[in-house]
Amino acid sequence: MKTNVIYLLVLLLVSSCASKKEVLYMQDAMTEASGEVKYNSATIQPNDILKITVETLVPEAALPYNKTSSQGMQPQNVQLLQLEGYLVSLDNTIKFPVLGEISTDNQTTKQLETTIKEKLVSGGHLLSPTVNVRLVNAKVTILGEVNQPGTYSFTEQNITLLQALGYAGDLTINGKRNDILITREVDGLRKVSHIDLTSASFMNSEFYFIKPNDVIVVNPNNPRVKNAGFVGDVGTILTIASLALSITILLSR
């Protein structure tokens, strides 16, 4: 009788625990993590908000090409930057003072700086202007088995997947670390990728750096699914069958 009870307890513990291999990050970091870090800039997308400033040696000459707040001062926080920014339309254009409509299609912020500068010079508007373009509404959405799911804004040009997960307070112990789902929209196309955080190989993929509007989904691991009352795989079914058989034997004695 006691032996059967111990057997049942062992089965329950084994079926509800995550192994060390499922929990640890980048277990092969010593062999897979080394390599060149390739920084990249995301292309400008519809609904992006851009802060664009134009400067010259004579500040007054650049005034017609800059937006200022109603108080005549440059905005200092992100919310004001967004209000004073240029919203990219669904056809990938912005309306710029004096120059009119400018295409942002398939351009990074750096490329758009060059485009605007060339238009200012070739059109005889300004001599040797300096143009700065900055994305001010970059965000990433993180859902699922993390401590603080939600949508997070960031101002850096490049943040990594691990940094983004850090914003959400890291994965819970129930997060499935070997199958992180990332969806990304680029130039009207949607990409979906599955990332294994238990291996450092993802650091050499295009999804190591997060791009604006990425969605990260952390699904629950098998123990979490089992605890929720769902049957996850054949092993679970066999475990349940073994428990049922053992209980039947105990009751028949």
C-alpha positions, 0 to 999 in steps of 0.5 A: 500500500505505502509503495503504491502511494510513493509511486503515485507521488513520484509520478506526479512530481516528474510530470509537473516539474521542468528540467534544468535544461528547459530553464537555463538560458544560452547553455552553449554560450561558450561556443555559440555566442562569439561573433561580430555584432551587426547593428542595423537600422529598421526601415521606416514604416507607416504610422511611425512618428519621426522627429526631424530637425534641420540646422544651419550656420545661420539658425534663423534660415532653418526656422521655416523647415522646423516644427516648434511647440506652441510656446516656441520651444523645442519639446523635451519629452517623448510625448511632446516629441510625438505630438510635434513629429511627422506621422508617416502615412499609409502610402509611406510619405510625410508632409514636410514644410516648404518641400511638400510631400516626401517619400519614406518608402524603403528608407531608414532614418539615415537614408531619409536624412540624406534625402531631405538634405539633398532636396534642401541643397538642390532646391536652393533652400539652404547651404550645407544644412544638417538634418537629423531624423529620429523615430520617437514612437518605437515600441515592442509588445511582449505577451504570455509567460512574462512577469509584466506583459505589455507594450513598451516604448524604447528610444534606442536605435538598437535593442536586443531580444534579451533587453526587450524581455528585461523590460517585461521583467523576464520570463516566469519559471513557466515560460517556454524558453526554447520556443519564443515566438516573434512576429515582425512586419516589414514593408507590408510583409509579415515574418514569424520566427521561433527563437530558442533562448536555451541556445546562444545561436539566436544571437547570430540571427536577424531576430537578435535585435528587436525592430519597432512594432515587433510582437514577442509571445512567450508560450507556457511550458509543458508543466504549466500546460499540465497544471492548467488541466490540458493534456500536452503530449503522449507522455502525459496521457501515459502518466494519467493512464498509469495513475488511473490504473494504480488507483484502481488497483489500490481501491480493489484491495 
